[in-house]
Amino acid sequence: CKSIEYPQDLPTASVVIVFKNERWSPVLRTVYSVLNRSLKHLLKEVILVDDQSDIEEMGQRLDDYCEEYFGDFVRILRAPARLGLIKAKNYGARNATGDVVVFLDAHCEANAGWLEPIVYRIQQKRTAILCPIIDLINSHNLSYHRGFLNAIGTFTWSLHFSWSNIFSRIHKMRKSLIDPFSLEPLLLRIKEKRSAILCPGIDMISDQDMADGGTGDGSVGGFWWSLHFNWIPIPARIRNAKKNKS
């Protein structure tokens, strides 16, 4: 990553962070990590979207803190009514002024050099919607652990989320760890990794691409997950044979 030189005319990014009754510390850790680990000419603004929080510290206290320490660079949008995650993201995106909209959960921490590969990829392909590899923060002591570098989000058969190795043919095609890889058509993906999915917590999309797609009433159609079963009829004589063996 350190050896890669990016163009100087990369698109700017608006970072949208949605929260609902998130605690003070993780929200500010998220904001400070974005501010401290993003190139100044790439980061256009940070937008905090409060989806009707009712804990005191995330009200006027947060307004005063952001105004004192961040000025106009960090804006707080208070949702007029409970929107839910997806509508709250769109609410923030409609108020964004950057070329690219980056959605973060309110309990994330950006790492050094996190933004350049994202906006560079969207500059190459404006219709790209990106989901990066997510490193891990220990929930007990907040220690930092590197995520899986060649992984894709999957569900186990017990419906637990986990990271699995990317497809071998895609891994061979990549020249570096920041090279993007596209999820192939459904049948090809199922053939090699039947449980492959995307983790939707962190997303990046061109602001113009959102406008082209149209948001209608401000909502997104939803997350689709298809679960398929094959019904295989077993003739009575086979069932009887199995019973006799048992």
C-alpha positions in Angstrom: 0.0 0.0 0.0 2.8 2.4 0.8 4.4 2.1 -2.6 1.2 3.0 -4.5 0.9 6.6 -5.8 -2.6 8.0 -6.2 -3.6 10.8 -8.5 -3.9 14.3 -7.0 -7.4 14.8 -8.4 -9.1 12.2 -6.4 -12.8 12.8 -5.5 -13.7 14.3 -2.2 -15.6 12.3 0.5 -18.5 13.0 2.8 -18.5 10.6 5.8 -22.0 9.9 7.1 -22.2 8.4 10.6 -25.7 7.3 11.8 -26.4 6.6 15.5 -29.3 5.9 17.8 -28.5 6.0 21.5 -24.8 5.2 20.8 -22.5 6.1 23.7 -20.4 9.2 23.8 -17.0 7.5 23.6 -17.4 5.3 20.5 -19.0 8.1 18.5 -16.2 10.5 19.2 -13.5 7.8 18.6 -15.1 7.2 15.2 -15.1 10.9 14.4 -11.5 11.6 15.6 -10.2 8.6 13.7 -11.8 9.8 10.5 -10.4 13.3 11.0 -6.9 12.3 12.0 -6.4 9.5 9.4 -7.9 11.1 6.3 -6.0 13.4 3.9 -7.3 16.9 4.4 -7.9 17.5 0.7 -10.0 14.4 0.3 -12.2 14.7 3.4 -15.0 17.2 2.6 -17.0 16.8 5.8 -18.3 14.5 8.5 -22.1 14.3 9.0 -23.5 12.8 12.2 -27.1 11.7 11.8 -28.9 11.3 15.1 -31.9 9.0 14.6 -33.9 10.2 17.6 -31.5 9.4 20.4 -33.0 10.0 23.9 -29.9 9.8 26.0 -28.8 13.2 27.4 -25.1 13.1 26.5 -25.9 12.8 22.8 -28.1 15.9 22.8 -27.0 19.5 23.5 -23.7 18.3 25.0 -22.7 16.8 21.6 -23.8 19.9 19.8 -21.6 22.1 22.0 -18.6 19.8 21.8 -18.7 19.6 18.0 -19.1 23.3 17.6 -16.2 24.0 19.9 -13.7 21.5 18.6 -14.7 20.9 15.0 -16.6 24.0 13.8 -18.6 23.5 10.7 -16.5 20.6 9.5 -18.6 18.1 11.6 -22.3 18.6 11.2 -25.0 17.1 13.3 -28.4 16.3 11.7 -31.2 15.5 14.0 -33.8 13.4 12.3 -37.3 14.9 12.7 -38.8 11.4 13.4 -37.5 7.9 13.9 -36.2 6.9 10.4 -34.4 3.6 10.8 -30.9 2.9 9.6 -31.4 3.0 5.8 -33.6 6.1 5.7 -31.2 7.8 8.1 -28.3 7.0 5.8 -30.3 8.5 2.9 -31.1 11.5 5.0 -27.4 12.1 5.6 -26.5 11.5 1.9 -29.1 14.1 0.8 -27.2 16.7 2.8 -23.7 15.6 1.8 -21.7 17.8 -0.5 -18.7 15.5 -1.3 -18.2 13.6 -4.5 -18.3 10.3 -2.7 -20.5 9.3 0.3 -19.0 7.0 2.9 -21.3 5.4 5.4 -19.8 4.3 8.7 -21.3 2.8 11.8 -20.9 4.9 14.9 -18.5 2.4 16.5 -15.8 2.2 13.9 -12.2 3.5 13.7 -10.6 4.4 10.4 -7.0 3.2 9.9 -4.2 5.1 8.3 -4.6 5.4 4.5 -8.1 4.0 4.6 -9.7 6.6 2.3 -7.4 6.8 -0.7 -8.1 3.3 -2.1 -11.8 3.9 -1.7 -12.1 7.1 -3.6 -9.6 6.0 -6.2 -11.7 3.0 -7.1 -14.8 5.1 -7.4 -12.8 7.5 -9.6 -12.0 4.6 -11.8 -15.5 3.3 -11.9 -18.2 5.7 -10.8 -20.9 3.1 -10.4 -18.8 1.0 -7.9 -20.3 0.4 -4.4 -17.5 -0.7 -2.1 -17.3 -2.7 1.1 -13.8 -2.9 2.6 -12.2 -5.5 4.8 -13.0 -4.7 8.4 -10.4 -5.0 11.1 -11.5 -6.1 14.6 -11.6 -4.2 17.9 -11.8 -6.4 21.0 -15.1 -5.8 22.8 -13.5 -6.4 26.2 -10.4 -4.3 26.1 -10.6 -2.3 22.8 -7.4 -3.9 21.5 -6.9 -3.8 17.8 -6.6 -6.8 15.5 -5.9 -7.0 11.8 -8.8 -8.4 9.8 -8.6 -11.1 7.2 -6.8 -9.6 4.2 -8.2 -12.0 1.6 -11.7 -12.6 2.9 -15.3 -12.3 2.0 -18.2 -12.1 4.4 -20.2 -15.3 4.8 -22.9 -17.0 6.9 -22.3 -20.4 8.5 -25.2 -22.9 8.4 -26.0 -21.9 12.0 -26.5 -18.3 10.6 -23.5 -16.8 12.3 -21.5 -14.2 10.4 -17.9 -15.0 9.6 -15.1 -14.2 7.2 -13.9 -16.8 4.7 -11.2 -16.8 2.1 -12.0 -15.3 -1.2 -12.3 -17.5 -4.3 -9.0 -18.9 -5.4 -9.4 -17.7 -9.0 -10.0 -14.2 -7.9 -7.1 -14.2 -5.5 -4.7 -15.2 -8.3 -6.0 -12.3 -10.5 -5.2 -9.6 -7.9 -1.9 -7.8 -8.1 -2.0 -6.3 -4.6 -4.2 -6.4 -1.5 -6.0 -3.3 -2.4 -7.0 -4.5 -5.8 -10.8 -4.7 -5.9 -12.6 -7.9 -6.7 -16.2 -8.2 -7.9 -18.7 -10.7 -6.8 -19.4 -12.9 -9.8 -22.9 -13.9 -10.9 -25.0 -15.8 -8.3 -24.6 -19.3 -9.8 -20.8 -19.0 -10.0 -20.5 -17.8 -6.5 -22.8 -20.5 -5.1 -20.7 -23.2 -7.0 -17.6 -22.3 -5.0 -18.9 -20.7 -1.8 -22.6 -21.3 -1.3 -22.9 -19.0 1.7 -21.1 -15.9 0.3 -22.6 -12.5 1.2 -21.6 -8.9 1.8 -21.4 -7.2 5.2 -23.5 -4.0 4.8 -22.2 -2.1 7.8 -19.7 0.1 5.9 -20.4 1.2 2.4 -19.1 3.7 -0.1 -20.9 5.0 -3.1 -20.6 7.8 -5.6 -22.9 10.7 -4.7 -24.0 11.0 -8.4 -24.6 7.3 -8.5 -27.1 7.6 -5.7 -28.8 10.4 -7.5 -28.9 8.3 -10.7 -30.4 5.4 -8.9 -33.1 7.5 -7.4 -34.1 7.3 -3.7 -37.8 7.9 -4.2 -39.3 8.4 -0.7 -35.8 8.3 0.9 -35.8 4.5 1.4 -33.9 1.7 0.0 -35.7 -1.4 -1.3 -34.1 -3.6 1.4 -31.6 -6.3 1.9 -32.3 -9.5 0.0 -31.3 -12.9 1.2 -32.5 -15.9 -0.7 -32.5 -19.4 0.9 -33.2 -22.3 -1.4 -34.0 -25.9 -0.7 -34.3 -28.9 -3.1 -37.3 -31.1 -2.6 -36.3 -34.7 -3.4 -39.1 -37.2 -3.3 -38.1 -40.6 -1.9 -40.2 -43.6 -3.2 -42.0 -45.6 -0.6 -39.9 -48.8 -1.3 -36.7 -46.9 -0.5 -38.1 -45.6 2.7 -39.2 -49.1 3.7 -35.8 -50.5 2.9 -34.1 -47.9 5.1 -36.5 -48.7 7.9 -35.7 -52.4 7.6 -32.0 -51.8 7.8 -32.4 -49.7 10.9 
